[in-house]
Amino acid sequence: MASIYGEPAVIRRIEQRSAVHKVTSNGTIAAAVMVFAAIAAVITANSPAYEVIEEVLHAPLSLGIGPATFSITIEAFVNDFLMAIFFLLVGIELKYEMTVGQLRKPRQAALPMLAAVGGVAAPAVIYLIINAGGAVHGWATPIATDIAFALGVMSLLGDRIAPATKVFFQTLAIADDILAIVVIALFYGQTPNVAWVAASLGVVIVLWIIARMKVYSAKPYMLVGLALWVCMYNSGIHATLAGVILAFFLPARSDVRLSKLGNWLDARARELDDTYDDESHVLGQHDFTTAAVRVERVMHHVTPPLERMERYISVPVNFVILPIFAFVNAQVRIVDMDLATIIADPVTKGVYFGAVLGKPIGIILVTWLLVHIGFAKLPKHVDWLQIIAVGIMGGLGFTMSILISGLAFTDPNEVMAAKCAILAGSVTSAILGLLFVHVASAVKERRESRENALEMDDAS
């Protein structure tokens, strides 16, 4: 390191960046930031600052060029625009898994994906049973699993959860997201505006043309993606889906021939050695810096646009967008409300029990059936205790559930009941999951210790 950079100050800056990267890439920390944002929202919602915050959230943001103006409230900007960036990240993860990950091999991915179907169906059925003849339109609120939140909680368990179990759960959560996206598109859009739907299709065709032209710069995709968001926002189709659509058009390949890159870099290294003058200031070494910039540009294109986009947005999504979303949407004011009324509300019961009971029932039951009939086998190093833990933690549906609740309910009382149930259900699922794994691991260790002791006694 010192032989390359020379200056200790440069080395310190690079080490600091590495430390920051470790923090920002830690799922547990990201989940904790989102939880703290939600807690802050509940506290402020029950303080004198509530009215001021509500006024700010409903304040309009306007953008005008000549006679053309576009206006959106701050709350809608967070839920429709910023969450479209979150959905872009979700779409990138989906495409990655479909290209080189768990979803690339259908047989391998079938078990967790079908378990996700059970984990969506059972909560919806429980909600509909509890709300029969009532607010049935909220059936999709408890169906979702929050990937970041759930994996963050699961990471707290350390080696008590097998790596294969985390892969199983991540695949399940990704499939869960696909189903939630489909539900939003089919059931929670507005009455479509034909002209804007046609414009959206036109923009999608433009994205397809750019991809077919093998454009490997991310900027054109982002500009067209912004136009797609505007069209979808005005079309009645939920605008966050623009992020998923954009992700699937981002190239997953590099326009640099990687097999030839090593030889090319060797040649450029010799060129840099030939043009370097150790007696000149760097600003005066034009040939050297020109060659270095050329290498820098080529190396930038080694990474596919799909992966570059993930690097650009993952930290802002996890540490800015999701906490802002949590703060804006977890404004649950219970000071002026009758808690007994909220608890007795069928919406509260449907969402809560749909998440806490429905998720584990659906996930575990479908997994058991598929294994029992011989359709699939549990992944190596994954046992039924781990599957039960996955089912319990599937009830952590914070982000997507809050988003769906805002689309499903129009009555403020129903929205409040749903949000209270989502928060309570996520906390309950997290605590139950952690407790179950700790207790199950302790019981398993004691049993294994007794068996080892018996084996030693028999041997002696």
C-alpha distance (Angstrom), angle and dihedral (degrees) to the residues before:
residue distance angle dihedral
M1 . . .
A2 3.81 . .
S3 3.82 92.6 .
I4 3.83 89.6 57.0
Y5 3.78 102.8 39.5
G6 3.78 100.9 24.7
E7 3.78 97.3 -169.9
P8 3.84 117.9 89.8
A9 3.82 89.7 -147.0
V10 3.82 90.7 61.0
I11 3.80 90.8 49.3
R12 3.82 90.4 51.2
R13 3.82 91.6 50.7
I14 3.81 91.7 51.0
E15 3.81 91.8 48.2
Q16 3.82 90.0 49.4
R17 3.80 90.2 52.0
S18 3.80 89.7 50.6
A19 3.80 90.5 51.6
V20 3.81 91.3 49.5
H21 3.81 89.8 49.1
K22 3.81 90.7 53.5
V23 3.80 90.0 53.5
T24 3.81 96.4 44.8
S25 3.81 92.9 46.5
N26 3.81 93.0 52.0
G27 3.81 109.8 107.1
T28 3.80 93.0 -160.3
I29 3.81 92.1 56.9
A30 3.81 91.6 46.3
A31 3.81 91.0 51.1
A32 3.82 90.5 47.3
V33 3.82 91.4 53.0
M34 3.81 90.3 52.4
V35 3.82 91.6 48.2
F36 3.81 91.4 49.9
A37 3.82 89.2 50.3
A38 3.81 90.1 52.9
I39 3.82 91.4 48.0
A40 3.82 90.1 49.3
A41 3.81 88.8 50.9
V42 3.81 92.6 53.6
I43 3.81 91.5 47.0
T44 3.81 94.5 49.1
A45 3.81 91.6 43.1
N46 3.79 88.3 60.7
S47 3.79 94.9 45.6
P48 3.83 134.0 77.3
A49 3.83 88.0 -94.1
Y50 3.82 91.4 70.8
E51 3.82 96.7 90.7
V52 3.80 92.2 48.0
I53 3.81 91.6 49.9
E54 3.81 91.8 48.3
E55 3.80 90.3 50.5
V56 3.80 91.2 50.6
L57 3.81 93.3 47.0
H58 3.81 91.1 53.4
A59 3.80 94.1 45.3
P60 3.82 112.8 114.6
L61 3.77 125.8 -114.2
S62 3.80 110.8 -152.2
L63 3.78 132.7 -167.6
G64 3.79 120.2 -175.7
I65 3.79 136.4 178.1
G66 3.78 109.4 -175.7
P67 3.81 110.4 -51.5
A68 3.82 92.5 -15.3
T69 3.80 113.0 92.0
F70 3.78 133.4 173.6
S71 3.79 121.7 -161.9
I72 3.80 131.0 -176.0
T73 3.79 132.8 163.0
I74 3.79 119.3 -113.2
E75 3.82 90.0 -114.5
A76 3.82 91.7 52.5
F77 3.81 90.2 45.1
V78 3.80 89.2 57.3
N79 3.81 95.9 43.0
D80 3.80 98.3 40.0
F81 3.81 107.5 26.8
L82 3.80 106.4 27.1
M83 3.80 90.9 40.9
A84 3.81 88.7 52.8
I85 3.81 85.6 64.0
F86 3.81 88.4 50.7
F87 3.81 88.9 51.1
L88 3.80 88.3 49.6
L89 3.81 87.8 59.2
V90 3.82 90.2 46.7
G91 3.81 89.5 50.6
I92 3.80 91.2 49.7
E93 3.80 90.3 52.5
L94 3.80 90.2 48.7
K95 3.80 93.1 50.7
Y96 3.81 91.1 45.9
E97 3.80 91.5 52.8
M98 3.81 91.1 46.3
T99 3.82 91.1 49.8
V100 3.81 104.8 42.4
G101 3.81 106.7 -11.1
Q102 3.80 140.5 73.7
L103 3.81 95.0 -56.8
R104 3.83 91.3 57.7
K105 3.81 91.2 79.2
P106 3.81 107.9 51.9
R107 3.80 94.5 -163.7
Q108 3.79 92.3 52.0
A109 3.79 92.8 45.9
A110 3.82 96.1 42.0
L111 3.82 97.1 87.4
P112 3.84 98.8 54.2
M113 3.81 91.7 36.8
L114 3.79 93.3 53.7
A115 3.82 89.1 43.0
A116 3.81 86.0 56.8
V117 3.82 89.0 55.8
G118 3.80 88.6 55.3
G119 3.80 89.2 46.6
V120 3.80 89.5 55.6
A121 3.81 98.6 41.6
A122 3.82 99.3 47.9
P123 3.86 96.5 53.3
A124 3.81 90.2 47.0
V125 3.83 91.5 50.9
I126 3.83 92.5 47.9
Y127 3.81 90.6 49.2
L128 3.82 92.4 48.9
I129 3.82 92.2 48.6
I130 3.81 92.2 52.0
N131 3.82 93.1 43.1
A132 3.81 98.5 39.9
G133 3.79 106.9 152.1
G134 3.81 91.3 8.3
A135 3.81 135.6 70.7
V136 3.81 94.2 -15.9
H137 3.82 90.8 153.4
G138 3.81 89.4 78.2
W139 3.81 94.0 64.7
A140 3.83 93.4 116.4
T141 3.81 96.0 55.0
P142 3.85 96.9 91.3
I143 3.83 97.3 38.7
A144 3.81 99.3 87.1
T145 3.81 132.4 89.1
D146 3.80 119.9 -152.8
I147 3.83 105.7 -132.2
A148 3.81 97.5 -162.8
F149 3.80 95.5 42.6
A150 3.82 95.6 44.7
L151 3.81 95.8 44.6
G152 3.81 89.0 46.5
V153 3.80 90.9 55.2
M154 3.80 91.2 43.8
S155 3.81 90.9 53.0
L156 3.82 88.2 61.5
L157 3.80 87.6 69.2
G158 3.81 93.1 64.4
D159 3.80 114.8 -170.3
R160 3.82 92.2 -6.4
I161 3.81 84.8 86.7
A162 3.82 114.3 59.6
P163 3.83 117.1 -127.5
A164 3.82 88.3 -121.5
T165 3.81 89.1 57.0
K166 3.80 90.7 53.9
V167 3.82 89.7 51.2
F168 3.82 89.8 48.8
F169 3.80 90.9 49.6
Q170 3.81 93.8 45.6
T171 3.81 90.9 51.7
L172 3.81 89.7 48.3
A173 3.81 91.3 49.3
I174 3.81 91.9 49.1
A175 3.82 90.9 51.3
D176 3.81 87.4 46.6
D177 3.81 89.1 55.1
I178 3.80 91.0 50.7
L179 3.81 90.2 53.5
A180 3.82 91.9 46.3
I181 3.82 90.5 51.1
V182 3.81 90.6 50.7
V183 3.82 90.7 48.7
I184 3.81 91.8 50.8
A185 3.80 91.4 48.5
L186 3.81 95.1 47.4
F187 3.80 104.2 35.6
Y188 3.79 110.9 21.1
G189 3.77 106.3 45.8
Q190 3.78 122.4 104.2
T191 3.78 125.9 -112.1
P192 3.81 101.5 -62.4
N193 3.79 119.9 -110.5
V194 3.80 102.6 -137.4
A195 3.81 95.5 -150.5
W196 3.80 94.1 51.2
V197 3.82 91.7 43.1
A198 3.81 88.1 54.5
A199 3.81 89.5 48.5
S200 3.82 89.6 50.6
L201 3.80 90.7 52.4
G202 3.80 89.1 49.2
V203 3.81 91.2 53.5
V204 3.83 90.2 48.3
I205 3.81 88.2 54.3
V206 3.81 88.9 52.2
L207 3.82 89.0 53.0
W208 3.81 89.4 50.1
I209 3.83 90.9 50.8
I210 3.82 91.7 49.8
A211 3.80 90.4 50.3
R212 3.83 91.6 47.2
M213 3.82 89.2 51.2
K214 3.82 86.3 57.5
V215 3.77 95.5 -123.4
Y216 3.81 105.6 178.2
S217 3.80 98.9 -174.2
A218 3.80 113.7 99.6
K219 3.83 94.9 -147.7
P220 3.84 98.2 77.7
Y221 3.80 90.2 49.7
M222 3.80 91.5 51.2
L223 3.82 93.3 49.7
V224 3.80 92.2 49.2
G225 3.82 89.5 42.7
L226 3.82 89.3 56.4
A227 3.81 89.3 52.4
L228 3.82 88.8 49.4
W229 3.80 90.5 52.9
V230 3.83 91.7 52.3
C231 3.81 91.4 49.4
M232 3.80 93.6 47.1
Y233 3.80 92.5 45.0
N234 3.81 88.9 58.0
S235 3.81 94.8 38.5
G236 3.81 98.8 68.5
I237 3.81 92.1 -114.5
H238 3.79 109.8 118.0
A239 3.80 104.8 -92.3
T240 3.81 95.5 -142.2
L241 3.81 88.4 73.8
A242 3.81 87.8 71.0
G243 3.80 87.1 75.7
V244 3.80 92.8 57.5
I245 3.82 92.5 46.4
L246 3.80 91.4 49.7
A247 3.81 91.7 50.0
F248 3.80 92.7 56.9
F249 3.80 91.7 55.7
L250 3.82 95.3 50.1
P251 3.83 108.2 105.1
A252 3.80 114.5 -108.1
R253 3.80 92.1 -163.2
S254 3.80 133.2 75.8
D255 3.79 122.5 -119.9
V256 3.82 88.7 -143.8
R257 3.79 117.2 90.3
L258 3.79 98.4 -124.8
S259 3.81 94.6 -164.7
K260 3.83 89.5 63.7
L261 3.80 97.1 39.0
G262 3.83 96.5 90.9
N263 3.82 93.7 55.6
W264 3.81 91.4 45.2
L265 3.81 91.5 51.4
D266 3.82 90.7 49.3
A267 3.80 89.2 55.3
R268 3.81 92.1 46.9
A269 3.83 90.7 48.6
R270 3.81 89.8 55.5
E271 3.81 89.3 47.6
L272 3.80 90.7 52.7
D273 3.80 91.0 49.7
D274 3.82 91.1 50.4
T275 3.82 94.9 48.8
Y276 3.82 98.3 42.2
D277 3.81 116.2 106.8
D278 3.81 112.2 -169.4
E279 3.80 90.7 -163.5
S280 3.81 95.3 59.3
H281 3.79 130.6 77.9
V282 3.80 114.4 -109.8
L283 3.82 90.7 -113.6
G284 3.78 89.2 60.4
Q285 3.82 96.5 49.1
H286 3.79 96.9 87.6
D287 3.80 97.3 159.3
F288 3.81 91.7 49.1
T289 3.82 95.4 47.7
T290 3.82 91.9 44.2
A291 3.81 89.9 54.6
A292 3.80 90.9 45.3
V293 3.83 92.0 51.5
R294 3.80 89.2 50.7
V295 3.81 90.4 54.3
E296 3.79 90.4 45.9
R297 3.82 92.3 53.4
V298 3.78 93.4 48.5
M299 3.81 92.9 47.1
H300 3.79 89.2 50.4
H301 3.81 89.0 59.3
V302 3.80 93.4 50.0
T303 3.81 88.0 81.5
P304 3.84 112.2 70.9
P305 3.83 116.2 -116.3
L306 3.83 89.4 -114.0
E307 3.80 91.4 60.3
R308 3.80 93.7 40.0
M309 3.79 90.4 54.1
E310 3.80 90.6 50.3
R311 3.81 90.0 53.9
Y312 3.80 91.1 49.1
I313 3.80 97.2 51.4
S314 3.82 108.0 25.3
V315 3.82 96.0 84.2
P316 3.84 95.2 42.7
V317 3.82 90.0 47.2
N318 3.81 95.6 48.7
F319 3.79 98.9 38.3
V320 3.82 103.6 29.1
I321 3.80 114.6 16.9
L322 3.81 99.9 41.6
P323 3.84 94.2 44.0
I324 3.83 89.7 48.7
F325 3.80 89.8 48.3
A326 3.81 90.4 49.0
F327 3.79 91.9 49.1
V328 3.81 93.9 47.4
N329 3.80 96.1 45.5
A330 3.80 101.6 36.7
Q331 3.80 92.4 66.1
V332 3.81 92.6 131.5
R333 3.82 109.3 167.3
I334 3.78 110.5 -164.7
V335 3.82 98.8 158.4
D336 3.80 93.8 89.0
M337 3.80 96.2 33.8
D338 3.77 133.9 86.2
L339 3.81 105.7 -114.3
A340 3.78 91.0 -160.1
T341 3.82 89.3 57.8
I342 3.80 91.9 49.5
I343 3.81 92.6 48.1
A344 3.82 91.5 48.0
D345 3.82 92.8 48.4
P346 3.84 110.7 112.6
V347 3.82 89.1 -137.9
T348 3.80 90.1 58.8
K349 3.80 91.9 47.6
G350 3.80 93.6 44.6
V351 3.79 95.0 50.2
Y352 3.81 94.7 41.0
F353 3.79 98.5 46.5
G354 3.79 91.3 36.9
A355 3.81 89.2 60.3
V356 3.82 101.0 34.3
L357 3.82 97.6 40.5
G358 3.80 105.5 15.6
K359 3.80 97.3 54.0
P360 3.83 97.0 53.6
I361 3.83 92.4 39.7
G362 3.80 92.9 51.9
I363 3.81 96.9 42.2
I364 3.81 97.0 43.2
L365 3.82 95.8 41.2
V366 3.81 95.6 50.1
T367 3.81 91.6 44.7
W368 3.83 91.0 50.1
L369 3.80 92.8 48.1
L370 3.81 94.0 49.4
V371 3.80 92.2 48.1
H372 3.82 92.7 42.4
I373 3.83 94.1 53.7
G374 3.80 91.1 46.2
F375 3.82 96.6 -112.7
A376 3.81 91.9 125.8
K377 3.78 142.9 -4.3
L378 3.77 129.7 -130.3
P379 3.81 111.8 -97.9
K380 3.79 116.1 -98.3
H381 3.84 113.2 -80.3
V382 3.83 90.6 15.6
D383 3.83 115.5 115.5
W384 3.79 132.3 179.6
L385 3.80 93.3 -94.4
Q386 3.80 88.2 60.1
I387 3.82 90.9 48.0
I388 3.82 90.0 52.4
A389 3.83 89.0 51.1
V390 3.82 90.0 50.8
G391 3.80 90.0 50.6
I392 3.80 93.3 50.6
M393 3.81 93.7 47.5
G394 3.77 90.2 48.5
G395 3.80 85.3 78.8
L396 3.81 90.7 73.7
G397 3.79 96.7 100.6
F398 3.77 100.7 149.0
T399 3.83 107.3 137.7
M400 3.80 102.0 32.5
S401 3.80 93.7 37.6
I402 3.80 92.8 53.7
L403 3.80 89.7 47.4
I404 3.82 91.7 51.1
S405 3.81 92.4 45.1
G406 3.80 89.6 57.2
L407 3.81 88.8 54.1
A408 3.81 97.7 40.7
F409 3.82 101.0 48.8
T410 3.79 130.7 52.7
D411 3.81 98.8 170.8
P412 3.85 108.1 91.0
N413 3.81 90.9 -141.2
E414 3.80 91.5 54.1
V415 3.80 91.0 47.0
M416 3.80 90.3 51.3
A417 3.81 92.4 47.3
A418 3.81 91.4 49.0
K419 3.81 93.4 48.8
C420 3.81 92.3 48.4
A421 3.80 89.6 50.7
I422 3.81 92.6 47.0
L423 3.80 92.3 52.1
A424 3.81 92.8 44.4
G425 3.81 92.6 44.5
S426 3.80 94.0 49.7
V427 3.81 92.1 48.9
T428 3.81 91.5 46.4
S429 3.81 93.0 48.6
A430 3.80 91.6 48.5
I431 3.82 93.6 49.6
L432 3.81 93.9 43.5
G433 3.79 91.6 48.0
L434 3.80 93.8 49.9
L435 3.81 92.8 45.3
F436 3.80 93.3 46.6
V437 3.80 93.9 52.0
H438 3.81 93.0 45.8
V439 3.82 93.2 48.6
A440 3.82 94.2 41.6
S441 3.82 91.1 48.4
A442 3.82 91.8 49.5
V443 3.83 92.0 49.0
K444 3.79 91.1 46.8
E445 3.82 92.3 49.6
R446 3.82 92.0 49.5
R447 3.81 91.3 49.1
E448 3.80 91.7 49.1
S449 3.81 90.0 48.1
R450 3.82 91.4 52.6
E451 3.81 91.3 47.6
N452 3.81 91.2 49.9
A453 3.80 90.4 48.2
L454 3.82 91.0 51.1
E455 3.79 91.1 48.4
M456 3.83 90.2 51.7
D457 3.82 90.9 49.0
D458 3.82 91.2 50.3
A459 3.78 90.7 47.7
S460 3.81 91.7 51.3
